[in-house]
Amino acid sequence: MSVKALGGKDFDVNIGDSLVHVIDASVKITDGRKVKTVRGIPVGFIDGPVSAEATIKLDHENYLLVEAQAKQAGSWKGIEPFDISFMAEVTAGSKNIEVFGALPQLDEILNMKAEGGEEDTTTIKCIVTSKDFIKINGVPYLTSDEVRDL
């Protein structure tokens, strides 16, 4: 018996309070932990900085939903950080990625082919600015020790 695997069509994506349909999306975490060595031999690790970003590619209709936030803020740079959630559930399981404090930065504002045949797309990169950072299926990426007193 085969079970449906989790795929891109299964995800609902919310930017703030708006449900958007994305063409492509990714969330990347950069974890700055490094190996501690003595005489070239690993003897543990040292915590380092962390950062994360989400990248979403939108068609024009869904881009307009984000543009409405820019208009309301008075400019693209005036948009306050928002949360993004990527949620999917199938018989084989679920995946819920939450990105907190996503600060939008226009990355590719025009992507079109002169001969046609493809729709125009816009890519927005969102850097994570919140200490809540990222949660994966409700589990925070950062430890409670790391974010204490922040």
Secondary structure, DSSP 8 states (H G I E B T S, - for coil): -------GGG-EEEETTEEE-EEEEEEEEEE--EEEEETTEEEEEE---EEEEEEEEEEHHHHHHHHHHHHHHTSSTT---EEEEEEEEETTEEEEEEEEEEEEEEEES----TT-SS--EEEEEEEE-STT-EEETTEESS-HHHHTT-
